């Protein structure tokens, strides 16, 4: 089958959509990101990429902490808003009716309405071009019991995450096969 060749670009899709909380107290802010992912398992670490001119960039750099909050598809409107409005211009917490909840290990608040919250401490900042990659070590994670199955694992149908494709948000589909099915 013939293929069309294109130049360099960001073609890795879909990407998870997350709300990152940063700052503390009255300066606490939210930013929507999709350039985020697991970068190491030991120590467990998450990377988030943010442009230096973004308001949240300075807050994370200053405090050295952030929280990755996993929203549900039902929260897509609020999450989209948090990615389109600067925290310099609006109180996104109030505008989206999100509640600041205390974290266990960091000073940054969790988004209480998100079913998963992952607390991180910045271990490294890597300039990678238009963005800086903040590598945060996971120091605690919170899970709503309602999204856990009988074995205590996340049930993704209950979590109802959504994804970014470059121009649209998509819901999670169906289970294709269990990991390791090719060897059974």
OpenMM code with the backbone's topology and positions (N, CA, C; nanometers):
from openmm import Vec3, app, unit

residues = "UNK UNK UNK UNK UNK UNK UNK UNK UNK UNK UNK UNK UNK UNK UNK UNK UNK UNK UNK UNK UNK UNK UNK UNK UNK UNK UNK UNK UNK UNK UNK UNK UNK UNK UNK UNK UNK UNK UNK UNK UNK UNK UNK UNK UNK UNK UNK UNK UNK UNK UNK UNK UNK UNK UNK UNK UNK UNK UNK UNK UNK UNK UNK UNK UNK UNK UNK UNK UNK UNK UNK UNK UNK UNK UNK UNK UNK UNK UNK UNK UNK UNK UNK UNK UNK UNK UNK UNK UNK UNK UNK UNK UNK UNK UNK UNK UNK UNK UNK UNK UNK UNK UNK UNK UNK UNK UNK UNK UNK UNK UNK UNK UNK UNK UNK UNK UNK UNK UNK UNK UNK UNK UNK UNK UNK UNK UNK UNK UNK UNK UNK UNK UNK UNK UNK UNK UNK UNK UNK UNK UNK UNK UNK UNK UNK UNK UNK UNK UNK UNK UNK UNK UNK UNK UNK UNK UNK UNK UNK UNK UNK UNK UNK UNK UNK UNK UNK UNK UNK UNK UNK UNK UNK UNK UNK UNK UNK UNK UNK UNK UNK UNK UNK UNK".split()
positions = [
    Vec3(0.0842, -0.1173, 0.0000),
    Vec3(0.0000, 0.0000, 0.0000),
    Vec3(0.0895, 0.1246, 0.0000),
    Vec3(0.0680, 0.2184, -0.0905),
    Vec3(0.1498, 0.3397, -0.0935),
    Vec3(0.1267, 0.4257, 0.0298),
    Vec3(0.2323, 0.4939, 0.0715),
    Vec3(0.2240, 0.5825, 0.1876),
    Vec3(0.2669, 0.7230, 0.1472),
    Vec3(0.2136, 0.8206, 0.2176),
    Vec3(0.2506, 0.9595, 0.1974),
    Vec3(0.3586, 0.9940, 0.2984),
    Vec3(0.4671, 1.0508, 0.2532),
    Vec3(0.5771, 1.0886, 0.3406),
    Vec3(0.5588, 1.2349, 0.3804),
    Vec3(0.5709, 1.2620, 0.5084),
    Vec3(0.5630, 1.3979, 0.5606),
    Vec3(0.6900, 1.4300, 0.6362),
    Vec3(0.7141, 1.5562, 0.6561),
    Vec3(0.8321, 1.6006, 0.7299),
    Vec3(0.8167, 1.5785, 0.8791),
    Vec3(0.9151, 1.6243, 0.9563),
    Vec3(0.9105, 1.6078, 1.1011),
    Vec3(0.7850, 1.6708, 1.1611),
    Vec3(0.7305, 1.6054, 1.2613),
    Vec3(0.6115, 1.6557, 1.3301),
    Vec3(0.5796, 1.5705, 1.4502),
    Vec3(0.4759, 1.6074, 1.5211),
    Vec3(0.4329, 1.5322, 1.6394),
    Vec3(0.3186, 1.4403, 1.5982),
    Vec3(0.3524, 1.3219, 1.5531),
    Vec3(0.2546, 1.2287, 1.4971),
    Vec3(0.2162, 1.1142, 1.5903),
    Vec3(0.2657, 1.1132, 1.7103),
    Vec3(0.2347, 1.0052, 1.8042),
    Vec3(0.1007, 1.0347, 1.8713),
    Vec3(-0.0029, 0.9638, 1.8287),
    Vec3(-0.1370, 0.9820, 1.8833),
    Vec3(-0.2013, 0.8467, 1.9032),
    Vec3(-0.2993, 0.8289, 1.9907),
    Vec3(-0.3562, 0.9274, 2.0819),
    Vec3(-0.2671, 0.9476, 2.2034),
    Vec3(-0.2940, 1.0555, 2.2749),
    Vec3(-0.2197, 1.0914, 2.3944),
    Vec3(-0.3171, 1.1059, 2.5111),
    Vec3(-0.2745, 1.0687, 2.6316),
    Vec3(-0.3642, 1.0865, 2.7461),
    Vec3(-0.3863, 1.2342, 2.7737),
    Vec3(-0.5027, 1.2686, 2.8221),
    Vec3(-0.5326, 1.4051, 2.8642),
    Vec3(-0.5293, 1.4068, 3.0165),
    Vec3(-0.4493, 1.4986, 3.0726),
    Vec3(-0.4399, 1.5092, 3.2180),
    Vec3(-0.4539, 1.6551, 3.2598),
    Vec3(-0.4909, 1.6740, 3.3830),
    Vec3(-0.4887, 1.8057, 3.4464),
    Vec3(-0.3717, 1.8053, 3.5428),
    Vec3(-0.2818, 1.8966, 3.5269),
    Vec3(-0.1691, 1.9064, 3.6188),
    Vec3(-0.1946, 2.0245, 3.7113),
    Vec3(-0.1928, 1.9968, 3.8410),
    Vec3(-0.2029, 2.1057, 3.9382),
    Vec3(-0.0621, 2.1438, 3.9807),
    Vec3(-0.0455, 2.2743, 4.0053),
    Vec3(0.0865, 2.3261, 4.0411),
    Vec3(0.0679, 2.4492, 4.1284),
    Vec3(0.1736, 2.4909, 4.1938),
    Vec3(0.1639, 2.6043, 4.2844),
    Vec3(0.0924, 2.5643, 4.4118),
    Vec3(0.0825, 2.6595, 4.5037),
    Vec3(0.0148, 2.6307, 4.6303),
    Vec3(-0.0663, 2.7502, 4.6755),
    Vec3(-0.1588, 2.7253, 4.7667),
    Vec3(-0.2413, 2.8314, 4.8223),
    Vec3(-0.3187, 2.9059, 4.7150),
    Vec3(-0.3204, 3.0380, 4.7247),
    Vec3(-0.3931, 3.1211, 4.6289),
    Vec3(-0.3292, 3.1186, 4.4904),
    Vec3(-0.2031, 3.0771, 4.4819),
    Vec3(-0.1331, 3.0722, 4.3525),
    Vec3(-0.1502, 2.9380, 4.2825),
    Vec3(-0.2207, 2.8453, 4.3438),
    Vec3(-0.2399, 2.7138, 4.2816),
    Vec3(-0.3076, 2.7304, 4.1455),
    Vec3(-0.2643, 2.6521, 4.0498),
    Vec3(-0.3142, 2.6622, 3.9136),
    Vec3(-0.3354, 2.5233, 3.8553),
    Vec3(-0.4038, 2.5207, 3.7422),
    Vec3(-0.4268, 2.3973, 3.6668),
    Vec3(-0.3860, 2.4208, 3.5220),
    Vec3(-0.3265, 2.3195, 3.4616),
    Vec3(-0.2944, 2.3237, 3.3199),
    Vec3(-0.3306, 2.1879, 3.2599),
    Vec3(-0.3925, 2.1910, 3.1435),
    Vec3(-0.4239, 2.0682, 3.0716),
    Vec3(-0.3049, 2.0322, 2.9849),
    Vec3(-0.2631, 1.9065, 2.9924),
    Vec3(-0.1501, 1.8601, 2.9118),
    Vec3(-0.1838, 1.7269, 2.8472),
    Vec3(-0.1245, 1.7038, 2.7323),
    Vec3(-0.1312, 1.5711, 2.6717),
    Vec3(0.0087, 1.5209, 2.6381),
    Vec3(0.1080, 1.6058, 2.6489),
    Vec3(0.2459, 1.5618, 2.6285),
    Vec3(0.2998, 1.5186, 2.7637),
    Vec3(0.2595, 1.3972, 2.8018),
    Vec3(0.2864, 1.3437, 2.9343),
    Vec3(0.2988, 1.1922, 2.9238),
    Vec3(0.3827, 1.1335, 3.0067),
    Vec3(0.3936, 0.9885, 3.0047),
    Vec3(0.4864, 0.9348, 3.1113),
    Vec3(0.4805, 0.8056, 3.1306),
    Vec3(0.5703, 0.7364, 3.2215),
    Vec3(0.7084, 0.7328, 3.1584),
    Vec3(0.8109, 0.7690, 3.2353),
    Vec3(0.9465, 0.7681, 3.1807),
    Vec3(1.0390, 0.6696, 3.2515),
    Vec3(0.9954, 0.6161, 3.3666),
    Vec3(1.0798, 0.5205, 3.4395),
    Vec3(0.9925, 0.4454, 3.5403),
    Vec3(1.0290, 0.3192, 3.5663),
    Vec3(0.9540, 0.2430, 3.6654),
    Vec3(1.0231, 0.2374, 3.8009),
    Vec3(1.1559, 0.2572, 3.8037),
    Vec3(1.2270, 0.2529, 3.9307),
    Vec3(1.3379, 0.3587, 3.9309),
    Vec3(1.3172, 0.4740, 3.9923),
    Vec3(1.1970, 0.5106, 4.0670),
    Vec3(1.0833, 0.5464, 3.9711),
    Vec3(0.9589, 0.5227, 4.0124),
    Vec3(0.8469, 0.5560, 3.9242),
    Vec3(0.8497, 0.7058, 3.8934),
    Vec3(0.8501, 0.7384, 3.7637),
    Vec3(0.8646, 0.8775, 3.7222),
    Vec3(0.7751, 0.9084, 3.6030),
    Vec3(0.7254, 1.0316, 3.6023),
    Vec3(0.6390, 1.0808, 3.4960),
    Vec3(0.7041, 1.2039, 3.4356),
    Vec3(0.6963, 1.2152, 3.3036),
    Vec3(0.7462, 1.3334, 3.2353),
    Vec3(0.6307, 1.4162, 3.1834),
    Vec3(0.6392, 1.5467, 3.2028),
    Vec3(0.5395, 1.6390, 3.1478),
    Vec3(0.6149, 1.7483, 3.0726),
    Vec3(0.5695, 1.7820, 2.9528),
    Vec3(0.6356, 1.8829, 2.8708),
    Vec3(0.5515, 2.0104, 2.8693),
    Vec3(0.6164, 2.1226, 2.9039),
    Vec3(0.5478, 2.2518, 2.9120),
    Vec3(0.6363, 2.3594, 2.8495),
    Vec3(0.5744, 2.4475, 2.7727),
    Vec3(0.6464, 2.5612, 2.7153),
    Vec3(0.6884, 2.6571, 2.8278),
    Vec3(0.8101, 2.7095, 2.8229),
    Vec3(0.8575, 2.8001, 2.9283),
    Vec3(0.7716, 2.9251, 2.9481),
    Vec3(0.7019, 2.9713, 2.8457),
    Vec3(0.6203, 3.0922, 2.8608),
    Vec3(0.4872, 3.0676, 2.9305),
    Vec3(0.4515, 2.9438, 2.9548),
    Vec3(0.3258, 2.9138, 3.0238),
    Vec3(0.3363, 2.9503, 3.1721),
    Vec3(0.2264, 2.9982, 3.2259),
    Vec3(0.2176, 3.0376, 3.3671),
    Vec3(0.2556, 2.9209, 3.4598),
    Vec3(0.2081, 2.8021, 3.4285),
    Vec3(0.2343, 2.6848, 3.5130),
    Vec3(0.3810, 2.6449, 3.5146),
    Vec3(0.4531, 2.6727, 3.4087),
    Vec3(0.5962, 2.6386, 3.4009),
    Vec3(0.6709, 2.7006, 3.5181),
    Vec3(0.6500, 2.8310, 3.5395),
    Vec3(0.7186, 2.9008, 3.6485),
    Vec3(0.6774, 2.8467, 3.7848),
    Vec3(0.5493, 2.8136, 3.8009),
    Vec3(0.5015, 2.7607, 3.9292),
    Vec3(0.5662, 2.6263, 3.9611),
    Vec3(0.5789, 2.5406, 3.8616),
    Vec3(0.6402, 2.4086, 3.8838),
    Vec3(0.7892, 2.4246, 3.9109),
    Vec3(0.8544, 2.5088, 3.8342),
    Vec3(0.9972, 2.5307, 3.8532),
    Vec3(1.0265, 2.5859, 3.9933),
    Vec3(0.9434, 2.6795, 4.0370),
    Vec3(0.9608, 2.7448, 4.1670),
    Vec3(0.9398, 2.6483, 4.2837),
    Vec3(0.8326, 2.5704, 4.2807),
    Vec3(0.7983, 2.4825, 4.3928),
    Vec3(0.8652, 2.3448, 4.3819),
    Vec3(0.8936, 2.3014, 4.2579),
    Vec3(0.9573, 2.1711, 4.2389),
    Vec3(0.8637, 2.0536, 4.2614),
    Vec3(0.7332, 2.0780, 4.2478),
    Vec3(0.6329, 1.9735, 4.2687),
    Vec3(0.5167, 1.9957, 4.1736),
    Vec3(0.4458, 1.8871, 4.1429),
    Vec3(0.3225, 1.8957, 4.0653),
    Vec3(0.2410, 1.7710, 4.0916),
    Vec3(0.1127, 1.7765, 4.0556),
    Vec3(0.0246, 1.6608, 4.0682),
    Vec3(-0.0393, 1.6360, 3.9326),
    Vec3(-0.0303, 1.5120, 3.8856),
    Vec3(-0.0986, 1.4713, 3.7634),
    Vec3(-0.2338, 1.4146, 3.8051),
    Vec3(-0.3405, 1.4809, 3.7610),
    Vec3(-0.4774, 1.4415, 3.7939),
    Vec3(-0.5400, 1.3806, 3.6694),
    Vec3(-0.5937, 1.2596, 3.6806),
    Vec3(-0.6559, 1.1948, 3.5652),
    Vec3(-0.8053, 1.2254, 3.5654),
    Vec3(-0.8503, 1.3051, 3.4687),
    Vec3(-0.9925, 1.3386, 3.4609),
    Vec3(-1.0710, 1.2301, 3.3880),
    Vec3(-1.2019, 1.2389, 3.3977),
    Vec3(-1.2909, 1.1473, 3.3256),
    Vec3(-1.3445, 1.2174, 3.2007),
    Vec3(-1.3991, 1.1393, 3.1103),
    Vec3(-1.4584, 1.1950, 2.9881),
    Vec3(-1.5691, 1.2941, 3.0213),
    Vec3(-1.6385, 1.2746, 3.1318),
    Vec3(-1.7457, 1.3655, 3.1717),
    Vec3(-1.6921, 1.5035, 3.2095),
    Vec3(-1.5628, 1.5130, 3.2352),
    Vec3(-1.5004, 1.6404, 3.2730),
    Vec3(-1.4329, 1.7095, 3.1543),
    Vec3(-1.4593, 1.6627, 3.0338),
    Vec3(-1.3901, 1.7139, 2.9144),
    Vec3(-1.4062, 1.8649, 2.8978),
    Vec3(-1.5234, 1.9199, 2.9219),
    Vec3(-1.5447, 2.0645, 2.9046),
    Vec3(-1.4547, 2.1439, 2.9990),
    Vec3(-1.4490, 2.1046, 3.1258),
    Vec3(-1.3639, 2.1746, 3.2224),
    Vec3(-1.2161, 2.1588, 3.1874),
    Vec3(-1.1788, 2.0390, 3.1463),
    Vec3(-1.0395, 2.0117, 3.1111),
    Vec3(-0.9982, 2.0940, 2.9889),
    Vec3(-1.0864, 2.1018, 2.8900),
    Vec3(-1.0576, 2.1826, 2.7714),
    Vec3(-1.0404, 2.3293, 2.8116),
    Vec3(-1.1279, 2.3791, 2.8975),
    Vec3(-1.1190, 2.5174, 2.9463),
    Vec3(-0.9831, 2.5431, 3.0116),
    Vec3(-0.9393, 2.4502, 3.0956),
    Vec3(-0.8116, 2.4672, 3.1667),
    Vec3(-0.6927, 2.4691, 3.0715),
    Vec3(-0.7098, 2.4154, 2.9526),
    Vec3(-0.6039, 2.4177, 2.8534),
    Vec3(-0.6099, 2.5377, 2.7612),
    Vec3(-0.7159, 2.6141, 2.7684),
    Vec3(-0.7357, 2.7274, 2.6763),
    Vec3(-0.7262, 2.8637, 2.7437),
    Vec3(-0.7289, 2.8664, 2.8783),
    Vec3(-0.7271, 2.9919, 2.9532),
    Vec3(-0.6049, 2.9916, 3.0439),
    Vec3(-0.5361, 3.1031, 3.0518),
    Vec3(-0.4185, 3.1130, 3.1378),
    Vec3(-0.4591, 3.1371, 3.2824),
    Vec3(-0.3855, 3.0750, 3.3720),
    Vec3(-0.4049, 3.0972, 3.5148),
    Vec3(-0.3686, 3.2389, 3.5565),
    Vec3(-0.3006, 3.3134, 3.4713),
    Vec3(-0.2733, 3.4551, 3.4983),
    Vec3(-0.4018, 3.5368, 3.4867),
    Vec3(-0.4964, 3.4863, 3.4058),
    Vec3(-0.6183, 3.5611, 3.3752),
    Vec3(-0.7439, 3.5102, 3.4455),
    Vec3(-0.7399, 3.3901, 3.5001),
    Vec3(-0.8611, 3.3319, 3.5591),
    Vec3(-0.8251, 3.2347, 3.6709),
    Vec3(-0.9171, 3.2199, 3.7629),
    Vec3(-0.9058, 3.1175, 3.8668),
    Vec3(-0.9755, 2.9929, 3.8118),
    Vec3(-0.8984, 2.9047, 3.7526),
    Vec3(-0.9553, 2.7861, 3.6877),
    Vec3(-1.0243, 2.6942, 3.7879),
    Vec3(-0.9740, 2.6896, 3.9107),
    Vec3(-1.0372, 2.6082, 4.0142),
    Vec3(-1.1826, 2.6521, 4.0325),
    Vec3(-1.2030, 2.7819, 4.0489),
    Vec3(-1.3375, 2.8350, 4.0712),
    Vec3(-1.4236, 2.8240, 3.9457),
    Vec3(-1.3663, 2.8595, 3.8320),
    Vec3(-1.4417, 2.8571, 3.7057),
    Vec3(-1.4931, 2.7168, 3.6724),
    Vec3(-1.4157, 2.6151, 3.7086),
    Vec3(-1.4520, 2.4763, 3.6756),
    Vec3(-1.5168, 2.4034, 3.7915),
    Vec3(-1.5358, 2.4732, 3.9038),
    Vec3(-1.5947, 2.4123, 4.0246),
    Vec3(-1.5130, 2.2922, 4.0726),
    Vec3(-1.3803, 2.3035, 4.0613),
    Vec3(-1.2921, 2.2007, 4.1137),
    Vec3(-1.2544, 2.2343, 4.2579),
    Vec3(-1.2380, 2.1291, 4.3379),
    Vec3(-1.2042, 2.1438, 4.4791),
    Vec3(-1.0578, 2.1117, 4.5007),
    Vec3(-0.9882, 2.2001, 4.5725),
    Vec3(-0.8486, 2.1748, 4.6103),
    Vec3(-0.8487, 2.0811, 4.7306),
    Vec3(-0.7856, 1.9655, 4.7150),
    Vec3(-0.7742, 1.8697, 4.8253),
    Vec3(-0.6278, 1.8583, 4.8644),
    Vec3(-0.5996, 1.8388, 4.9924),
    Vec3(-0.4601, 1.8283, 5.0345),
    Vec3(-0.3948, 1.7002, 4.9819),
    Vec3(-0.2697, 1.7129, 4.9447),
    Vec3(-0.1910, 1.5982, 4.9014),
    Vec3(-0.1281, 1.5319, 5.0234),
    Vec3(-0.0731, 1.4131, 5.0039),
    Vec3(-0.0093, 1.3413, 5.1145),
    Vec3(0.1382, 1.3773, 5.1295),
    Vec3(0.2071, 1.4052, 5.0171),
    Vec3(0.3516, 1.4244, 5.0204),
    Vec3(0.4006, 1.5574, 4.9634),
    Vec3(0.3171, 1.6272, 4.8866),
    Vec3(0.3593, 1.7529, 4.8254),
    Vec3(0.2681, 1.8664, 4.8707),
    Vec3(0.3103, 1.9900, 4.8450),
    Vec3(0.2324, 2.1073, 4.8855),
    Vec3(0.1254, 2.1440, 4.7830),
    Vec3(0.1340, 2.0904, 4.6653),
    Vec3(0.0397, 2.1199, 4.5571),
    Vec3(-0.0929, 2.0490, 4.5849),
    Vec3(-0.2069, 2.1158, 4.5634),
    Vec3(-0.3346, 2.0490, 4.5877),
    Vec3(-0.3714, 1.9490, 4.4782),
    Vec3(-0.4489, 1.8495, 4.5176),
    Vec3(-0.5077, 1.7538, 4.4233),
    Vec3(-0.6392, 1.8114, 4.3733),
    Vec3(-0.6840, 1.7660, 4.2562),
    Vec3(-0.8196, 1.7974, 4.2100),
    Vec3(-0.9087, 1.6872, 4.2671),
    Vec3(-0.9883, 1.7210, 4.3684),
    Vec3(-1.0698, 1.6213, 4.4383),
    Vec3(-1.1633, 1.5468, 4.3438),
    Vec3(-1.2142, 1.6139, 4.2406),
    Vec3(-1.3112, 1.5535, 4.1502),
    Vec3(-1.2489, 1.4563, 4.0505),
    Vec3(-1.1173, 1.4533, 4.0380),
    Vec3(-1.0511, 1.3572, 3.9486),
    Vec3(-1.0307, 1.2258, 4.0232),
    Vec3(-1.0606, 1.1119, 3.9608),
    Vec3(-1.0539, 0.9841, 4.0311),
    Vec3(-0.9130, 0.9323, 4.0594),
    Vec3(-0.8126, 0.9860, 3.9924),
    Vec3(-0.6737, 0.9467, 4.0189),
    Vec3(-0.5898, 1.0737, 4.0274),
    Vec3(-0.5037, 1.0775, 4.1292),
    Vec3(-0.4126, 1.1903, 4.1500),
    Vec3(-0.2745, 1.1332, 4.1788),
    Vec3(-0.1750, 1.1813, 4.1059),
    Vec3(-0.0391, 1.1279, 4.1189),
    Vec3(0.0536, 1.2422, 4.1600),
    Vec3(0.1029, 1.2368, 4.2820),
    Vec3(0.1900, 1.3401, 4.3360),
    Vec3(0.3332, 1.3176, 4.2879),
    Vec3(0.3979, 1.4250, 4.2433),
    Vec3(0.5334, 1.4149, 4.1895),
    Vec3(0.6235, 1.5260, 4.2428),
    Vec3(0.7500, 1.4925, 4.2616),
    Vec3(0.8549, 1.5903, 4.2927),
    Vec3(0.9488, 1.5960, 4.1732),
    Vec3(0.9787, 1.7162, 4.1300),
    Vec3(1.0655, 1.7348, 4.0138),
    Vec3(1.2066, 1.6856, 4.0468),
    Vec3(1.2581, 1.5973, 3.9637),
    Vec3(1.3943, 1.5451, 3.9785),
    Vec3(1.4879, 1.6023, 3.8731),
    Vec3(1.4293, 1.6446, 3.7607),
    Vec3(1.5123, 1.6963, 3.6528),
    Vec3(1.4256, 1.7796, 3.5586),
    Vec3(1.4843, 1.8845, 3.5015),
    Vec3(1.4192, 1.9640, 3.3983),
    Vec3(1.5116, 1.9600, 3.2772),
    Vec3(1.4584, 1.9113, 3.1664),
    Vec3(1.5383, 1.8951, 3.0456),
    Vec3(1.4820, 1.9852, 2.9359),
    Vec3(1.5575, 2.0873, 2.8930),
    Vec3(1.5121, 2.1668, 2.7791),
    Vec3(1.5190, 2.0799, 2.6531),
    Vec3(1.4072, 2.0694, 2.5813),
    Vec3(1.4053, 1.9819, 2.4629),
    Vec3(1.3650, 2.0570, 2.3361),
    Vec3(1.3688, 2.1902, 2.3394),
    Vec3(1.3296, 2.2713, 2.2243),
    Vec3(1.2232, 2.3694, 2.2669),
    Vec3(1.1067, 2.3634, 2.2051),
    Vec3(0.9981, 2.4564, 2.2393),
    Vec3(0.9419, 2.4307, 2.3795),
    Vec3(0.9672, 2.3131, 2.4352),
    Vec3(0.9160, 2.2750, 2.5667),
    Vec3(1.0318, 2.2353, 2.6592),
    Vec3(1.0057, 2.2428, 2.7883),
    Vec3(1.0943, 2.1836, 2.8887),
    Vec3(1.0248, 2.0582, 2.9398),
    Vec3(1.1015, 1.9515, 2.9543),
    Vec3(1.0495, 1.8256, 3.0066),
    Vec3(1.0783, 1.8212, 3.1563),
    Vec3(0.9715, 1.8248, 3.2361),
    Vec3(0.9842, 1.8100, 3.3810),
    Vec3(0.9718, 1.6620, 3.4117),
    Vec3(1.0738, 1.6045, 3.4705),
    Vec3(1.0690, 1.4644, 3.5112),
    Vec3(1.0418, 1.4628, 3.6611),
    Vec3(0.9248, 1.4087, 3.6959),
    Vec3(0.8832, 1.4062, 3.8353),
    Vec3(0.8794, 1.2650, 3.8889),
    Vec3(0.9405, 1.2466, 4.0044),
    Vec3(0.9337, 1.1164, 4.0718),
    Vec3(0.8006, 1.1061, 4.1445),
    Vec3(0.7314, 0.9963, 4.1236),
    Vec3(0.6025, 0.9736, 4.1901),
    Vec3(0.6288, 0.9444, 4.3376),
    Vec3(0.5661, 1.0250, 4.4243),
    Vec3(0.5854, 1.0074, 4.5683),
    Vec3(0.4593, 0.9585, 4.6388),
    Vec3(0.3447, 0.9658, 4.5714),
    Vec3(0.2181, 0.9140, 4.6261),
    Vec3(0.1144, 0.9149, 4.5144),
    Vec3(0.0158, 0.8291, 4.5278),
    Vec3(-0.0950, 0.8256, 4.4315),
    Vec3(-0.2242, 0.7984, 4.5076),
    Vec3(-0.3326, 0.8589, 4.4592),
    Vec3(-0.4642, 0.8472, 4.5219),
    Vec3(-0.5614, 0.7907, 4.4189),
    Vec3(-0.6476, 0.6970, 4.4618),
    Vec3(-0.7443, 0.6329, 4.3728),
    Vec3(-0.8815, 0.6320, 4.4386),
    Vec3(-0.9827, 0.6813, 4.3680),
    Vec3(-1.1199, 0.6674, 4.4165),
    Vec3(-1.1536, 0.5186, 4.4172),
    Vec3(-1.2095, 0.4693, 4.5270),
    Vec3(-1.2451, 0.3276, 4.5353),
    Vec3(-1.3431, 0.2872, 4.4258),
    Vec3(-1.4256, 0.3796, 4.3803),
    Vec3(-1.5289, 0.3496, 4.2807),
    Vec3(-1.4715, 0.3058, 4.1457),
    Vec3(-1.3442, 0.3370, 4.1185),
    Vec3(-1.2854, 0.2978, 3.9892),
    Vec3(-1.1998, 0.1722, 3.9985),
    Vec3(-1.1918, 0.1144, 4.1181),
    Vec3(-1.1089, -0.0047, 4.1369),
    Vec3(-1.1927, -0.1318, 4.1241),
    Vec3(-1.1313, -0.2363, 4.0647),
    Vec3(-1.2009, -0.3644, 4.0543),
    Vec3(-1.1839, -0.4429, 4.1843),
    Vec3(-1.2342, -0.5649, 4.1868),
    Vec3(-1.2296, -0.6465, 4.3089),
    Vec3(-1.0884, -0.6825, 4.3528),
    Vec3(-0.9891, -0.6701, 4.2595),
    Vec3(-0.8490, -0.6971, 4.2934),
    Vec3(-0.7724, -0.5699, 4.3282),
    Vec3(-0.8427, -0.4555, 4.3314),
    Vec3(-0.7782, -0.3298, 4.3655),
    Vec3(-0.7070, -0.2618, 4.2492),
    Vec3(-0.7282, -0.3124, 4.1283),
    Vec3(-0.6680, -0.2512, 4.0094),
    Vec3(-0.7667, -0.1552, 3.9446),
    Vec3(-0.7129, -0.0575, 3.8703),
    Vec3(-0.7993, 0.0396, 3.8025),
    Vec3(-0.8809, -0.0308, 3.6948),
    Vec3(-1.0107, -0.0093, 3.6987),
    Vec3(-1.1021, -0.0570, 3.5947),
    Vec3(-1.1213, 0.0615, 3.5003),
    Vec3(-1.0641, 0.0533, 3.3805),
    Vec3(-1.0623, 0.1680, 3.2897),
    Vec3(-1.2008, 0.2034, 3.2363),
    Vec3(-1.2914, 0.1093, 3.2357),
    Vec3(-1.4291, 0.1417, 3.1976),
    Vec3(-1.4913, 0.2339, 3.3033),
    Vec3(-1.4602, 0.2093, 3.4300),
    Vec3(-1.5110, 0.2949, 3.5375),
    Vec3(-1.4378, 0.4292, 3.5413),
    Vec3(-1.3076, 0.4274, 3.5151),
    Vec3(-1.2287, 0.5512, 3.5141),
    Vec3(-1.2753, 0.6437, 3.4016),
    Vec3(-1.3056, 0.5870, 3.2848),
    Vec3(-1.3531, 0.6626, 3.1678),
    Vec3(-1.2563, 0.7736, 3.1267),
    Vec3(-1.1281, 0.7384, 3.1028),
    Vec3(-1.0332, 0.8408, 3.0594),
    Vec3(-1.0624, 0.8837, 2.9157),
    Vec3(-1.0006, 0.9927, 2.8747),
    Vec3(-1.0141, 1.0321, 2.7347),
    Vec3(-0.8789, 1.0749, 2.6817),
    Vec3(-0.8725, 1.0914, 2.5500),
    Vec3(-0.7460, 1.1095, 2.4818),
    Vec3(-0.7515, 1.2228, 2.3814),
    Vec3(-0.6348, 1.2760, 2.3509),
    Vec3(-0.6198, 1.3847, 2.2556),
    Vec3(-0.5577, 1.3275, 2.1282),
    Vec3(-0.6099, 1.3682, 2.0127),
    Vec3(-0.5580, 1.3154, 1.8853),
    Vec3(-0.4969, 1.4229, 1.7966),
    Vec3(-0.4734, 1.5393, 1.8507),
    Vec3(-0.4191, 1.6471, 1.7714),
    Vec3(-0.5243, 1.7503, 1.7355),
    Vec3(-0.6484, 1.7063, 1.7259),
    Vec3(-0.7568, 1.8009, 1.6975),
    Vec3(-0.8879, 1.7648, 1.7663),
    Vec3(-0.8982, 1.6449, 1.8217),
    Vec3(-1.0211, 1.5992, 1.8862),
    Vec3(-0.9881, 1.5245, 2.0147),
    Vec3(-1.0907, 1.5125, 2.1005),
    Vec3(-1.0835, 1.4263, 2.2188),
    Vec3(-1.1602, 1.2982, 2.1871),
    Vec3(-1.1073, 1.1852, 2.2286),
    Vec3(-1.1698, 1.0543, 2.2067),
    Vec3(-1.1813, 0.9813, 2.3386),
    Vec3(-1.2838, 0.8965, 2.3496),
    Vec3(-1.3003, 0.8078, 2.4662),
    Vec3(-1.2227, 0.6790, 2.4445),
    Vec3(-1.1958, 0.6115, 2.5536),
    Vec3(-1.1346, 0.4800, 2.5488),
    Vec3(-1.2345, 0.3818, 2.4889),
    Vec3(-1.1867, 0.2907, 2.4056),
    Vec3(-1.2753, 0.1943, 2.3403),
    Vec3(-1.2878, 0.0649, 2.4165),
    Vec3(-1.2540, -0.0441, 2.3539),
    Vec3(-1.2736, -0.1766, 2.4124),
    Vec3(-1.1402, -0.2448, 2.4405),
    Vec3(-1.1421, -0.3471, 2.5251),
    Vec3(-1.0235, -0.4269, 2.5518),
    Vec3(-0.9956, -0.5104, 2.4284),
    Vec3(-0.8738, -0.5029, 2.3769),
    Vec3(-0.8346, -0.5784, 2.2593),
    Vec3(-0.7903, -0.7191, 2.2994),
    Vec3(-0.6990, -0.7271, 2.3945),
    Vec3(-0.6471, -0.8551, 2.4430),
    Vec3(-0.5629, -0.8299, 2.5668),
    Vec3(-0.5463, -0.9282, 2.6504),
    Vec3(-0.4597, -0.9097, 2.7683),
    Vec3(-0.3127, -0.9082, 2.7272),
    Vec3(-0.2310, -0.8375, 2.8048),
    Vec3(-0.0870, -0.8343, 2.7794),
    Vec3(-0.0332, -0.9768, 2.7889),
    Vec3(0.0498, -1.0140, 2.6946),
    Vec3(0.1092, -1.1481, 2.6909),
    Vec3(0.0306, -1.2496, 2.6113),
    Vec3(-0.0808, -1.2078, 2.5484),
    Vec3(-0.1656, -1.3023, 2.4767),
    Vec3(-0.0932, -1.3700, 2.3602),
    Vec3(0.0092, -1.3060, 2.3050),
    Vec3(0.0812, -1.3641, 2.1918),
    Vec3(0.1641, -1.4860, 2.2302),
    Vec3(0.1912, -1.5036, 2.3561),
    Vec3(0.2749, -1.6140, 2.4051),
    Vec3(0.1922, -1.7274, 2.4634),
    Vec3(0.0602, -1.7141, 2.4614),
    Vec3(-0.0238, -1.8193, 2.5215),
    Vec3(-0.0697, -1.9173, 2.4164),
] * unit.nanometer
topology = app.Topology()
chain = topology.addChain("A")
for resn in residues:
    res = topology.addResidue(resn, chain)
    for name in ("N", "CA", "C"):
        topology.addAtom(name, app.Element.getBySymbol(name[0]), res)
